[in-house]
Amino acid sequence: MRRLVLSVLICVLALTICDVTWTSAAQALPQGREVPPDPAVEAMRKHAEKERNEQRQSDLKRDTDELYKLASELKKSVDSSNEHVLSVEVIRKAEAIEKLAKSVRTKMKADGYGSTIRSE
């Protein structure tokens, strides 16, 4: 029993000493110093951001072309119908337009894309 108590006390003492050592070592490190950014990493980050923006722009162009096509088809369908008939095709086109418009809006609000927009 004495050995167990003695072992526990030694462990507690050792842990306390280690904690003090680690705490003082951590406090000895310089605070507030930032490592200067690596120019190669910064160039790669900018290149990746540019590629993402170009891809997003391409996707937006493709989606808005599709949106225009669907809206034109919807207008033709509505013009050819009368006030008593609403076809399922018209409803499906309207839903597709809504979904595509939401996708376009989401892409326009995406992180990083707005950072290149200048506000005056």
C-alpha positions as CSV (number, residue, x, y, z in Angstrom):
1,M,0.0,0.0,0.0
2,R,2.9,2.3,0.8
3,R,4.5,1.6,-2.5
4,L,1.2,2.5,-4.3
5,V,0.9,5.8,-2.5
6,L,4.5,6.6,-3.0
7,S,4.3,5.8,-6.8
8,V,1.2,8.0,-7.1
9,L,2.9,10.9,-5.4
10,I,6.0,10.5,-7.6
11,C,3.8,10.5,-10.7
12,V,1.9,13.6,-9.6
13,L,5.2,15.4,-8.7
14,A,6.7,14.4,-12.1
15,L,3.6,15.6,-14.0
16,T,3.6,18.9,-12.1
17,I,7.3,19.5,-12.9
18,C,6.7,18.6,-16.6
19,D,3.6,20.9,-16.7
20,V,5.7,23.8,-15.3
21,T,8.5,23.1,-17.8
22,W,6.1,23.0,-20.8
23,T,4.3,26.1,-19.6
24,S,7.5,28.1,-19.2
25,A,8.8,26.8,-22.5
26,A,5.6,27.9,-24.3
27,Q,5.8,31.3,-22.7
28,A,9.4,31.7,-23.8
29,L,8.4,31.4,-27.5
30,P,8.0,34.8,-29.2
31,Q,4.3,35.9,-29.3
32,G,2.7,37.8,-32.1
33,R,5.4,37.0,-34.7
34,E,4.1,35.7,-37.9
35,V,6.1,33.7,-40.4
36,P,6.4,35.7,-43.6
37,P,4.4,34.2,-46.5
38,D,6.4,32.2,-49.0
39,P,6.2,33.9,-52.4
40,A,5.8,30.6,-54.3
41,V,2.9,29.6,-52.1
42,E,1.3,33.1,-52.5
43,A,1.7,32.9,-56.3
44,M,0.1,29.4,-56.3
45,R,-2.8,30.7,-54.2
46,K,-3.4,33.6,-56.5
47,H,-3.2,31.4,-59.6
48,A,-5.6,28.9,-58.1
49,E,-8.0,31.8,-57.2
50,K,-7.8,33.1,-60.7
51,E,-8.5,29.6,-62.2
52,R,-11.5,29.2,-59.8
53,N,-12.9,32.6,-60.9
54,E,-12.4,31.8,-64.6
55,Q,-14.2,28.4,-64.1
56,R,-17.0,30.1,-62.2
57,Q,-17.4,32.7,-65.0
58,S,-17.5,30.0,-67.6
59,D,-20.1,28.1,-65.5
60,L,-22.2,31.3,-65.1
61,K,-22.1,32.0,-68.9
62,R,-23.2,28.4,-69.6
63,D,-25.9,28.5,-67.0
64,T,-27.3,31.9,-68.1
65,D,-27.4,30.7,-71.7
66,E,-29.4,27.7,-70.6
67,L,-31.6,30.0,-68.5
68,Y,-32.3,32.2,-71.5
69,K,-33.1,29.2,-73.6
70,L,-35.5,27.8,-71.0
71,A,-37.2,31.2,-70.5
72,S,-37.7,31.6,-74.2
73,E,-39.3,28.1,-74.4
74,L,-41.5,29.0,-71.4
75,K,-42.7,32.2,-73.0
76,K,-43.5,30.3,-76.3
77,S,-45.4,27.7,-74.3
78,V,-47.4,30.3,-72.3
79,D,-48.1,32.3,-75.4
80,S,-49.5,29.2,-77.2
81,S,-51.8,28.2,-74.2
82,N,-55.0,29.8,-73.1
83,E,-56.2,30.9,-69.7
84,H,-58.0,27.6,-68.9
85,V,-55.1,25.3,-69.7
86,L,-51.8,25.0,-67.8
87,S,-49.6,22.2,-69.0
88,V,-47.3,20.1,-66.9
89,E,-44.5,21.0,-69.3
90,V,-44.9,24.7,-68.4
91,I,-44.7,24.0,-64.7
92,R,-41.6,21.8,-65.2
93,K,-39.9,24.5,-67.3
94,A,-40.7,27.1,-64.6
95,E,-39.2,24.8,-61.9
96,A,-36.1,24.2,-64.0
97,I,-35.7,28.0,-64.5
98,E,-36.1,28.6,-60.7
99,K,-33.5,25.9,-59.9
100,L,-31.0,27.2,-62.5
101,A,-31.5,30.8,-61.4
102,K,-30.8,29.9,-57.8
103,S,-27.6,28.1,-58.9
104,V,-26.5,31.2,-60.8
105,R,-27.2,33.4,-57.8
106,T,-25.3,31.0,-55.5
107,K,-22.3,31.0,-57.9
108,M,-22.3,34.8,-58.0
109,K,-22.2,35.0,-54.2
110,A,-19.5,32.4,-53.8
111,D,-16.5,33.1,-51.6
112,G,-13.5,34.6,-53.4
113,Y,-15.5,35.7,-56.4
114,G,-16.6,38.9,-54.8
115,S,-13.0,39.8,-53.8
116,T,-12.3,40.9,-57.4
117,I,-15.3,43.1,-57.6
118,R,-14.6,46.8,-57.1
119,S,-17.2,48.9,-55.4
120,E,-17.3,52.6,-56.1
